[in-house]
């Protein structure tokens, strides 16, 4: 533990009972830098999954707070509570309490991964926190209906023997079998975590019993990525995204289980939203492409927002990463968006000849150019068409 890192607990009272939320802070909350509160996924992953975000303190001096949500890790475990106890509202209240008790409610940022992003969205819509300035949503769905649709389609894309094995064990209720676990490992390596980091993420250094698990939110008796049966099953923010005033960065990976049509509404409907996709990542870009990820996130959190004639003139969507052309030559590239009707413009570097597209502009960029400014939205259909061109039509 570094000299500037501290751990502690804050009391959290719910339904007349008091529990403890455990947190870990790197940095000084009185430094003048706006702190970042990270929200882990799962539910059940634990704060360990978000520890890579300490890089934002090392590189930019941002105080970073990681915490275990109630029922998880070093926070109070409540295994005797019924499923009905574990509601989204419970975790929203816990987050609001933590921010208040740490004395940062007047000026802070949020970064939520997967379920953590869902929690961030629910918190913003329920509490309308005036002190929250910016929000980062990593691999975050806009609704559970879209999430299930996306993961089931990914299931169909697995090798036939793996797919049939997973379906068989789901039908028979034998998802604790080694055969099923091996099949899920194939899925995870494609759509959850494509690399094996030196420091294991998502709390793998302790057992599920040690981590804890709020069973009522996602019913873990079924594989929640394909069939959600817990209290979160009907969760959706699709109709309320326009109410979010905070500057928001939406992130997913090219092979993310949080697919484009699942996260897309966050970009299209949040007024001040930006969307960056990492070409070589799946669901955990901060483990898979950490250098690029923290460059993008750090820039977003620390760069002043420039207001223009209309909010949309400053929004941008980009995909960054290393791809290979037909000569197996590595290139760094970004696809960007312009309004419908804009005359096609192609700027080529490194000998790249991208396919033309009448409603968009493509640029191959060096690693020092993360995302160009002054980008505008396309219609969803045009954007998805262009995403495919950017990914596959480089010569």
C-alpha positions as CSV (number, residue, x, y, z in Angstrom):
1,X,0.0,0.0,0.0
2,X,1.4,3.4,-1.0
3,X,1.8,6.3,1.4
4,X,-1.2,8.2,0.0
5,X,-3.5,5.2,0.1
6,X,-6.0,4.7,2.9
7,X,-8.8,2.3,3.7
8,X,-11.8,2.6,5.9
9,X,-15.6,2.1,6.3
10,X,-18.6,4.3,6.4
11,X,-21.9,3.4,8.2
12,X,-24.8,2.9,5.9
13,X,-28.4,2.6,7.3
14,X,-31.1,0.9,5.4
15,X,-34.5,-0.3,6.6
16,X,-33.5,0.6,10.1
17,X,-30.4,-1.5,10.2
18,X,-26.8,-0.2,10.0
19,X,-24.1,-1.8,7.8
20,X,-20.6,-0.9,6.7
21,X,-19.4,0.0,3.3
22,X,-15.7,-0.6,2.9
23,X,-13.6,1.7,0.6
24,X,-10.1,2.2,-0.6
25,X,-8.7,5.7,-1.5
26,X,-5.5,6.5,-3.4
27,X,-4.8,10.3,-3.3
28,X,-5.8,13.3,-1.3
29,X,-9.4,14.5,-1.3
30,X,-8.1,18.0,-0.4
31,X,-5.7,18.2,-3.3
32,X,-7.9,20.3,-5.4
33,X,-8.3,17.5,-8.0
34,X,-11.8,16.3,-8.6
35,X,-12.1,12.7,-7.1
36,X,-13.3,9.7,-9.1
37,X,-15.5,7.1,-7.5
38,X,-15.4,3.7,-9.3
39,X,-18.3,1.2,-9.3
40,X,-17.4,-2.4,-9.9
41,X,-19.5,-4.8,-11.9
42,X,-21.2,-8.1,-11.1
43,X,-22.9,-7.6,-8.8
44,X,-20.2,-9.6,-7.0
45,X,-16.9,-8.7,-8.6
46,X,-15.6,-6.6,-5.7
47,X,-13.4,-3.5,-5.7
48,X,-10.3,-5.4,-7.0
49,X,-11.7,-5.2,-10.6
50,X,-11.4,-1.4,-10.6
51,X,-7.9,-1.1,-9.1
52,X,-6.3,-0.5,-12.5
53,X,-8.0,3.0,-12.3
54,X,-5.3,3.9,-9.8
55,X,-3.3,4.7,-12.9
56,X,-5.4,7.9,-13.2
57,X,-3.9,9.1,-9.9
58,X,-0.3,8.1,-10.8
59,X,-0.6,9.9,-14.2
60,X,-2.9,12.8,-13.5
61,X,-3.1,13.2,-9.7
62,X,-6.8,12.3,-9.6
63,X,-7.9,10.8,-6.2
64,X,-9.5,7.4,-6.9
65,X,-12.0,5.7,-4.7
66,X,-12.8,2.0,-5.0
67,X,-15.3,0.3,-2.8
68,X,-17.0,-3.0,-2.1
69,X,-20.8,-2.7,-2.6
70,X,-22.9,-4.0,0.2
71,X,-22.8,-7.8,0.5
72,X,-19.5,-8.0,-1.3
73,X,-15.8,-8.2,-0.4
74,X,-15.0,-6.4,2.9
75,X,-18.4,-4.6,3.2
76,X,-21.1,-6.2,5.4
77,X,-22.2,-9.6,4.1
78,X,-25.9,-10.3,4.4
79,X,-26.4,-13.9,3.2
80,X,-29.6,-14.3,5.2
81,X,-31.4,-11.5,3.4
82,X,-34.2,-12.5,1.0
83,X,-33.9,-11.7,-2.7
84,X,-36.3,-8.8,-2.3
85,X,-33.8,-7.0,-0.1
86,X,-31.3,-6.7,-3.0
87,X,-32.8,-3.9,-5.1
88,X,-31.2,-1.3,-7.3
89,X,-32.5,1.4,-5.0
90,X,-30.5,-0.2,-2.1
91,X,-27.2,0.2,-4.0
92,X,-28.2,3.7,-5.2
93,X,-28.7,4.8,-1.6
94,X,-25.4,3.2,-0.5
95,X,-23.5,5.1,-3.2
96,X,-25.2,8.4,-2.2
97,X,-24.3,7.7,1.4
98,X,-20.7,7.0,0.6
99,X,-20.3,10.2,-1.5
100,X,-21.8,12.2,1.3
101,X,-19.8,10.6,4.1
102,X,-16.5,11.1,2.3
103,X,-17.4,14.8,1.9
104,X,-17.2,14.9,-1.9
105,X,-20.8,15.3,-2.8
106,X,-20.2,18.8,-4.2
107,X,-17.6,17.9,-6.7
108,X,-16.9,14.3,-8.0
109,X,-16.9,12.0,-11.0
110,X,-18.1,8.4,-11.5
111,X,-16.8,5.5,-13.4
112,X,-19.0,2.4,-13.6
113,X,-18.2,-0.9,-15.3
114,X,-21.0,-3.1,-16.6
115,X,-23.4,-3.4,-13.6
116,X,-21.5,-0.6,-12.0
117,X,-22.5,1.6,-15.0
118,X,-26.1,0.6,-14.5
119,X,-25.8,1.7,-10.9
120,X,-24.3,5.0,-11.9
121,X,-27.1,5.6,-14.4
122,X,-29.7,4.7,-11.7
123,X,-28.1,6.9,-9.2
124,X,-28.0,9.9,-11.5
125,X,-31.6,9.6,-12.5
126,X,-32.8,8.9,-8.9
127,X,-30.8,11.5,-7.1
128,X,-29.9,14.1,-9.8
129,X,-26.7,14.9,-8.0
130,X,-25.6,18.5,-8.6
131,X,-22.0,17.8,-7.6
132,X,-21.5,15.0,-10.2
133,X,-19.6,16.5,-13.1
134,X,-18.6,13.7,-15.4
135,X,-19.5,10.0,-15.8
136,X,-17.7,7.1,-17.5
137,X,-19.8,4.1,-18.5
138,X,-17.7,1.0,-19.5
139,X,-19.5,-1.9,-21.0
140,X,-22.8,-0.6,-19.7
141,X,-26.2,-1.7,-21.1
142,X,-29.0,0.7,-21.6
143,X,-31.6,-2.0,-20.8
144,X,-31.6,-5.6,-19.7
145,X,-33.8,-6.6,-22.6
146,X,-31.1,-5.4,-25.0
147,X,-28.4,-7.0,-22.9
148,X,-30.1,-10.4,-23.0
149,X,-30.7,-10.1,-26.8
150,X,-27.0,-9.3,-27.3
151,X,-25.6,-12.1,-25.1
152,X,-27.9,-14.7,-26.6
153,X,-26.8,-13.7,-30.1
154,X,-23.2,-14.1,-29.0
155,X,-24.0,-17.5,-27.6
156,X,-25.2,-18.5,-31.1
157,X,-21.9,-17.3,-32.5
158,X,-19.8,-19.8,-30.4
159,X,-18.5,-23.1,-31.9
160,X,-21.4,-25.5,-32.3
161,X,-20.1,-28.0,-29.7
162,X,-19.6,-25.3,-27.1
163,X,-23.0,-23.7,-27.9
164,X,-24.8,-27.0,-27.6
165,X,-23.0,-27.9,-24.4
166,X,-24.0,-24.6,-22.8
167,X,-27.7,-25.0,-23.9
168,X,-27.8,-28.6,-22.7
169,X,-26.6,-27.7,-19.2
170,X,-29.0,-24.7,-19.0
171,X,-31.9,-26.9,-19.9
172,X,-30.9,-29.6,-17.4
173,X,-30.0,-27.1,-14.6
174,X,-26.5,-28.4,-14.4
175,X,-24.6,-25.2,-14.8
176,X,-22.3,-26.1,-11.9
177,X,-20.7,-28.9,-14.0
178,X,-17.1,-28.7,-15.1
179,X,-18.2,-29.1,-18.8
180,X,-20.4,-26.1,-18.5
181,X,-17.7,-24.0,-16.8
182,X,-15.3,-25.0,-19.6
183,X,-17.8,-23.8,-22.2
184,X,-18.3,-20.5,-20.4
185,X,-14.6,-20.0,-20.4
186,X,-14.7,-20.0,-24.2
187,X,-17.3,-17.3,-24.1
188,X,-15.4,-15.3,-21.5
189,X,-12.2,-15.4,-23.5
190,X,-14.1,-14.0,-26.5
191,X,-16.4,-11.5,-25.0
192,X,-15.3,-10.8,-21.4
193,X,-11.5,-10.8,-21.1
194,X,-9.4,-11.6,-24.1
195,X,-6.0,-11.4,-22.2
196,X,-4.7,-13.0,-19.1
197,X,-3.3,-10.2,-17.0
198,X,-0.5,-10.6,-14.5
199,X,-2.7,-9.3,-11.7
200,X,-6.1,-11.2,-11.9
201,X,-9.2,-9.0,-12.1
202,X,-12.7,-9.3,-10.8
203,X,-11.8,-10.6,-7.4
204,X,-10.3,-13.9,-8.6
205,X,-7.8,-13.8,-5.8
206,X,-10.5,-14.8,-3.3
207,X,-13.4,-17.3,-3.4
208,X,-17.0,-16.4,-4.1
209,X,-17.8,-17.1,-0.5
210,X,-15.1,-14.6,0.6
211,X,-16.3,-12.0,-1.9
212,X,-20.0,-12.3,-1.1
213,X,-22.8,-12.0,-3.6
214,X,-26.1,-10.1,-3.6
215,X,-28.3,-13.0,-5.0
216,X,-31.5,-11.1,-5.5
217,X,-30.3,-8.6,-8.1
218,X,-29.1,-11.1,-10.7
219,X,-30.4,-14.6,-9.8
220,X,-27.1,-16.6,-9.9
221,X,-28.9,-19.9,-10.0
222,X,-29.1,-19.2,-13.8
223,X,-26.3,-17.9,-16.1
224,X,-27.2,-14.3,-15.9
225,X,-25.5,-13.3,-19.1
226,X,-28.1,-15.3,-21.1
227,X,-31.2,-15.5,-18.9
228,X,-31.8,-13.0,-16.2
229,X,-34.3,-13.9,-13.5
230,X,-33.5,-11.6,-10.6
231,X,-35.0,-8.3,-9.6
232,X,-33.0,-6.5,-12.3
233,X,-34.6,-8.4,-15.2
234,X,-36.8,-5.5,-16.3
235,X,-34.2,-2.7,-15.6
236,X,-34.1,0.0,-18.3
237,X,-33.2,3.6,-18.6
238,X,-34.1,4.0,-22.2
239,X,-36.9,6.5,-21.6
240,X,-35.0,8.7,-19.1
241,X,-31.5,9.1,-20.7
242,X,-32.4,12.6,-22.0
243,X,-32.7,13.7,-18.3
244,X,-28.9,13.2,-17.7
245,X,-27.1,16.5,-17.9
246,X,-23.6,15.3,-17.0
247,X,-20.9,15.0,-19.6
248,X,-20.7,11.2,-20.2
249,X,-18.1,9.0,-21.9
250,X,-19.5,5.7,-23.2
251,X,-16.9,2.9,-23.7
252,X,-17.1,-0.6,-25.1
253,X,-14.9,-3.1,-26.9
254,X,-15.2,-4.4,-30.4
255,X,-15.8,-7.9,-29.0
256,X,-17.7,-6.7,-25.9
257,X,-20.7,-8.7,-24.6
258,X,-22.1,-5.2,-24.2
259,X,-22.7,-4.9,-27.9
260,X,-23.1,-1.7,-30.0
261,X,-26.9,-1.8,-30.1
262,X,-26.9,-2.4,-26.3
263,X,-24.7,0.7,-25.4
264,X,-25.7,2.8,-28.4
265,X,-28.7,4.4,-26.8
266,X,-26.5,5.9,-24.1
267,X,-24.7,7.9,-26.8
268,X,-27.7,8.8,-28.8
269,X,-30.0,9.9,-26.0
270,X,-27.7,11.4,-23.3
271,X,-27.3,15.0,-24.5
272,X,-23.5,15.4,-23.6
273,X,-22.2,12.0,-24.5
274,X,-19.1,10.7,-26.3
275,X,-18.5,7.1,-27.4
276,X,-15.1,5.4,-27.8
277,X,-14.8,1.8,-28.8
278,X,-11.5,-0.2,-28.3
279,X,-10.7,-2.3,-31.3
280,X,-8.7,-5.0,-29.4
281,X,-10.9,-5.3,-26.3
282,X,-13.9,-7.1,-25.1
283,X,-15.6,-6.3,-21.8
284,X,-12.6,-5.2,-19.7
285,X,-10.7,-2.6,-21.8
286,X,-8.8,-1.4,-18.8
287,X,-7.1,-4.8,-18.6
288,X,-7.0,-5.4,-22.3
289,X,-5.7,-2.1,-23.6
290,X,-4.8,-0.2,-20.5
291,X,-2.4,2.4,-22.1
292,X,-5.0,3.6,-24.6
293,X,-7.9,3.2,-22.1
294,X,-6.4,5.4,-19.4
295,X,-5.2,8.0,-22.0
296,X,-8.8,8.4,-23.3
297,X,-10.4,8.3,-19.8
298,X,-7.8,10.6,-18.3
299,X,-8.2,13.1,-21.1
300,X,-12.0,13.0,-20.8
301,X,-11.9,13.6,-17.0
302,X,-9.4,16.5,-17.1
303,X,-10.1,18.4,-20.4
304,X,-12.5,21.3,-20.1
305,X,-15.7,20.8,-22.0
306,X,-16.1,23.2,-24.9
307,X,-19.7,24.4,-25.4
308,X,-20.7,25.3,-28.9
309,X,-23.7,26.5,-30.8
310,X,-25.4,23.2,-30.0
311,X,-24.4,20.4,-27.8
312,X,-24.3,17.9,-30.7
313,X,-21.5,19.9,-32.5
314,X,-19.0,18.8,-29.9
315,X,-20.0,15.2,-29.5
316,X,-17.9,12.5,-31.0
317,X,-17.8,8.8,-31.6
318,X,-14.6,7.0,-32.2
319,X,-13.0,3.5,-32.5
320,X,-9.3,3.2,-31.7
321,X,-6.9,0.4,-31.8
322,X,-4.4,-1.6,-33.8
323,X,-5.6,-3.5,-36.8
324,X,-3.8,-5.1,-39.7
325,X,-4.2,-4.5,-43.4
326,X,-3.9,-7.3,-46.1
327,X,-0.1,-7.2,-45.9
328,X,-0.3,-7.8,-42.2
329,X,1.0,-4.3,-41.6
330,X,-0.1,-2.9,-38.2
331,X,-1.8,0.4,-38.2
332,X,-3.5,2.7,-35.7
333,X,-6.8,3.9,-36.8
334,X,-9.9,5.8,-35.8
335,X,-13.3,6.1,-37.5
336,X,-15.2,9.2,-36.9
337,X,-18.6,10.6,-37.7
338,X,-19.9,13.5,-39.6
339,X,-23.5,14.7,-40.3
340,X,-25.6,12.9,-42.9
341,X,-25.2,14.7,-46.2
342,X,-21.5,15.6,-45.6
343,X,-19.5,15.0,-48.7
344,X,-17.1,12.0,-48.2
345,X,-13.6,12.9,-47.2
346,X,-10.8,10.4,-46.9
347,X,-7.4,11.2,-45.4
348,X,-4.9,8.4,-45.7
349,X,-1.7,7.8,-43.8
350,X,0.6,4.9,-43.6
351,X,-0.5,3.7,-47.0
352,X,-4.0,2.9,-46.0
353,X,-6.8,3.0,-48.5
354,X,-10.1,2.8,-46.6
355,X,-13.4,2.3,-48.5
356,X,-15.3,5.4,-49.2
357,X,-18.6,6.0,-47.5
358,X,-20.9,8.8,-48.7
359,X,-22.1,9.9,-45.2
360,X,-19.0,9.7,-43.2
361,X,-15.3,10.5,-43.0
362,X,-12.5,8.0,-42.2
363,X,-9.1,8.9,-40.9
364,X,-6.1,6.8,-40.1
365,X,-4.4,8.4,-37.1
366,X,-1.2,8.0,-35.1
367,X,-1.3,7.0,-31.5
368,X,-0.8,10.6,-30.4
369,X,-4.2,11.5,-32.0
370,X,-6.8,9.9,-29.8
371,X,-10.0,11.4,-31.0
372,X,-10.5,14.4,-33.3
373,X,-12.7,17.3,-32.2
374,X,-15.9,18.8,-33.8
375,X,-17.6,15.5,-34.6
376,X,-21.3,15.1,-35.1
377,X,-23.9,12.4,-34.9
378,X,-25.1,10.1,-37.6
379,X,-28.3,8.2,-37.6
380,X,-28.0,4.8,-35.8
381,X,-28.2,2.9,-39.1
382,X,-25.5,4.9,-40.8
383,X,-23.2,4.6,-37.8
384,X,-23.5,0.8,-37.6
385,X,-22.9,0.5,-41.3
386,X,-19.8,2.6,-41.0
387,X,-18.6,0.6,-38.0
388,X,-18.6,-2.4,-40.2
389,X,-16.7,-0.6,-43.0
390,X,-14.1,0.7,-40.5
391,X,-13.6,-2.7,-39.1
392,X,-13.3,-4.8,-42.3
393,X,-12.7,-2.7,-45.4
394,X,-9.1,-1.5,-44.9
395,X,-6.9,-2.5,-47.8
